[in-house]
Amino acid sequence: MEQRVTVNPGVVDWSGENPGIYLRDVADGPWVTLAVFFRVTMSPYGSGHAMLVLDEPDTGKGWPDVRNFIVNDNEELTRYLIRDYVSGFPSFRDKPGLEAMTYVPLESVACAGDPQTEYSETVTAEGLTATMTWSDTMEPMAVEVTPETSATGKHDMYSLFFEAKEAKIEVNSERLSGNVSTRQFFGKTMSTAFLAFSETWVRPA
């Protein structure tokens, strides 16, 4: 058996939670709604929360003209995550909505449910409530990827993943368009809705 390294000698950039919901109208069609949530416990910019919603990913406008926004309680951390991570994720890369989205101060954040059945994250801001909900989740799996296969192409990444067969994104009680689909991820066909706990990004030594 190949001996595994007990301690990664690289630099930990950040650690926390990073679930997502990516929706299409039809299988293999374009993304119509994208959302990710961050609960960061450690980073160069401290801890914090952020929920990013792009109801019109291909439209270069922000909230309230369209529902393209990121609700957060640490803007320096949030801009770091967008600049160094999300902007490089394949589903978000070169999306006009990501560039134009509005940064909205967070008032409250709360999670609810059980990741093994149904789970949700809700954020509130002035005039805005957004909820991401994952349901019919599958068996958890431990993920370990190298820079060759990580979303940034620069990091080792470790995480506990739950795929979800169903998911929805709601803004001010209105459900946004799109359906859960599948994509090639981690070398296999996976759901485009997922929970990601204990996620840690490490720059190799």
SVG drawing of the C-alpha trace seen along z (x, -y; Angstrom):
<svg xmlns="http://www.w3.org/2000/svg" viewBox="-42 -48 50 50">
<polyline fill="none" stroke="black" stroke-width="0.4" points="0.0,0.0 1.3,-3.5 2.2,-5.4 0.2,-8.5 1.7,-11.7 0.3,-12.5 0.9,-16.2 0.6,-18.3 3.6,-20.7 1.9,-23.3 0.3,-26.6 -3.4,-26.5 -5.1,-29.4 -8.5,-29.0 -10.8,-26.4 -14.6,-26.2 -17.7,-25.3 -18.5,-25.9 -21.7,-24.3 -23.2,-25.1 -26.2,-24.9 -25.8,-25.2 -29.0,-25.0 -29.9,-24.5 -33.3,-24.6 -32.3,-21.5 -29.6,-18.9 -26.3,-20.0 -27.8,-23.5 -26.2,-26.7 -26.3,-27.6 -29.4,-29.7 -28.9,-30.2 -25.7,-29.8 -25.2,-30.0 -22.5,-29.3 -22.3,-29.8 -19.2,-30.3 -18.7,-29.8 -15.0,-30.5 -13.4,-29.7 -9.8,-30.6 -8.2,-32.7 -5.7,-35.5 -8.7,-37.9 -10.2,-36.3 -13.6,-34.5 -16.9,-35.3 -19.9,-34.3 -21.1,-35.0 -23.9,-33.8 -23.4,-34.5 -26.5,-34.3 -26.4,-34.9 -30.0,-34.6 -28.7,-36.0 -25.1,-34.8 -24.7,-36.2 -26.1,-39.6 -23.7,-42.3 -25.9,-43.9 -26.3,-43.7 -28.9,-43.9 -31.6,-45.2 -31.8,-45.5 -31.3,-41.7 -30.8,-39.2 -27.0,-39.1 -25.5,-39.7 -23.3,-38.5 -24.5,-39.0 -21.5,-39.0 -20.2,-40.1 -16.5,-40.5 -16.0,-42.2 -12.2,-41.9 -12.5,-38.2 -15.3,-38.0 -13.4,-39.8 -10.4,-37.5 -12.6,-34.5 -14.2,-35.8 -10.8,-37.0 -8.7,-34.0 -11.3,-31.2 -14.8,-31.6 -13.7,-33.6 -11.6,-30.5 -14.3,-27.9 -15.4,-26.6 -19.1,-27.3 -18.4,-31.0 -15.5,-31.8 -16.0,-34.9 -19.6,-35.3 -20.6,-39.0 -22.9,-38.6 -20.0,-37.8 -18.2,-40.9 -21.2,-43.2 -22.9,-41.6 -23.6,-43.8 -21.9,-43.4 -24.6,-43.6 -23.9,-43.8 -25.2,-40.7 -27.6,-41.1 -28.0,-37.5 -27.1,-34.0 -28.5,-30.6 -28.4,-27.0 -31.1,-24.4 -31.8,-20.7 -29.6,-17.6 -27.1,-17.2 -28.1,-13.5 -31.6,-14.4 -32.4,-18.1 -30.3,-21.1 -30.5,-24.9 -28.6,-28.1 -30.4,-31.4 -29.0,-35.0 -30.8,-38.3 -29.9,-41.8 -31.9,-45.0 -34.8,-44.2 -33.3,-40.8 -33.7,-37.2 -32.0,-34.4 -32.2,-30.7 -30.3,-27.7 -31.8,-24.3 -30.4,-20.8 -32.6,-17.7 -32.6,-14.0 -28.9,-14.0 -26.7,-11.0 -24.0,-9.2 -21.1,-11.4 -17.7,-11.0 -14.3,-12.3 -12.6,-14.2 -8.9,-14.8 -7.7,-16.5 -4.3,-17.8 -3.6,-21.0 -4.0,-19.0 -7.7,-18.4 -8.7,-21.1 -10.9,-24.0 -8.1,-26.6 -5.4,-24.5 -3.1,-25.6 -4.2,-23.9 -4.6,-20.7 -8.2,-20.6 -9.8,-18.4 -13.5,-18.3 -16.5,-16.2 -19.1,-16.2 -22.8,-15.3 -24.4,-15.3 -28.0,-16.3 -30.6,-15.1 -32.8,-18.1 -32.1,-21.7 -33.6,-25.2 -32.6,-28.8 -35.1,-31.3 -34.9,-35.1 -37.5,-37.0 -39.7,-33.8 -39.5,-33.4 -37.9,-30.3 -35.4,-31.0 -35.4,-29.1 -33.5,-26.0 -33.1,-22.3 -30.4,-20.2 -28.4,-18.5 -25.1,-16.5 -21.5,-17.4 -18.1,-15.8 -16.4,-16.5 -13.6,-14.7 -13.4,-12.3 -17.0,-11.1 -20.5,-12.2 -21.9,-14.2 -24.9,-16.3 -24.7,-20.1 -26.0,-20.5 -23.7,-19.6 -22.8,-20.3 -19.1,-20.7 -18.0,-20.7 -14.5,-20.9 -13.2,-22.3 -9.6,-23.2 -7.4,-24.7 -3.7,-24.2 -0.9,-25.7 1.6,-22.9 5.1,-23.5"/>
</svg>
